[in-house]
């Protein structure tokens, strides 16, 4: 996931998402590219469950 996708997932602007991804408790990027950093979607979802539980997606089948 890139910053834009993280912002969309959290319901915040891209600028705010960029600030969130710089926080100490946010997962490290999977890779840093010239175009920007990318994160593993599972790491981001785990972070959301821990830090933004109201936005957590329900596991399939529930």
C-alpha positions as MATLAB code, in Angstrom:
seq = 'XXXXXXXXXXXXXXXXXXXXXXXXXXXXXXXXXXXXXXXXXXXXXXXXXXXXXXXXXXXXXX';
ca = [
       0.000    0.000    0.000;
       1.188    3.488   -0.778;
       0.381    6.656    1.130;
      -2.680    7.349   -1.022;
      -4.118    3.880   -0.332;
      -3.391    4.201    3.377;
      -5.135    7.568    3.413;
      -8.163    6.134    1.640;
      -8.251    3.183    4.040;
      -8.104    5.495    7.071;
     -10.439    8.115    5.597;
      -7.840   10.884    5.838;
      -6.048   13.111    3.370;
      -2.870   11.954    1.728;
      -0.997   14.599    3.698;
      -2.369   13.278    7.002;
      -1.614    9.699    5.929;
       1.977   10.720    5.236;
       2.222   12.145    8.766;
       0.750    8.946   10.253;
       3.252    6.756    8.391;
       6.113    8.753    9.932;
       4.907    7.992   13.474;
       7.159    5.758   15.543;
       4.451    3.129   16.034;
       3.581    2.775   12.329;
       5.099   -0.265   10.567;
       8.307    0.172    8.610;
       7.827    0.356    4.839;
       8.207   -2.872    2.914;
      10.266   -0.997    0.359;
      11.323    2.564   -0.329;
      11.147    3.477   -4.007;
      11.881    6.669   -5.907;
       8.124    7.290   -6.128;
       7.700    6.776   -2.368;
       7.436    4.106    0.274;
       5.186    1.060    0.133;
       3.856   -0.957    3.056;
       2.696   -4.524    3.333;
      -1.116   -4.431    3.485;
      -1.183   -7.019    6.297;
       1.134   -4.834    8.416;
      -1.100   -1.816    7.813;
      -4.260   -3.770    8.666;
      -2.627   -5.060   11.863;
      -1.737   -1.473   12.802;
      -5.325   -0.379   12.104;
      -6.701   -3.155   14.352;
      -4.396   -2.031   17.161;
      -4.587    1.753   16.772;
      -7.864    2.466   14.933;
     -10.147   -0.470   15.895;
     -13.294    1.306   14.688;
     -11.853    1.108   11.147;
     -10.788   -2.542   11.335;
     -12.306   -4.794    8.726;
     -14.209   -7.828    9.923;
     -12.478  -11.113    9.100;
     -14.162  -13.012    6.294;
     -16.970  -15.291    7.385;
     -18.067  -13.201   10.362;
];
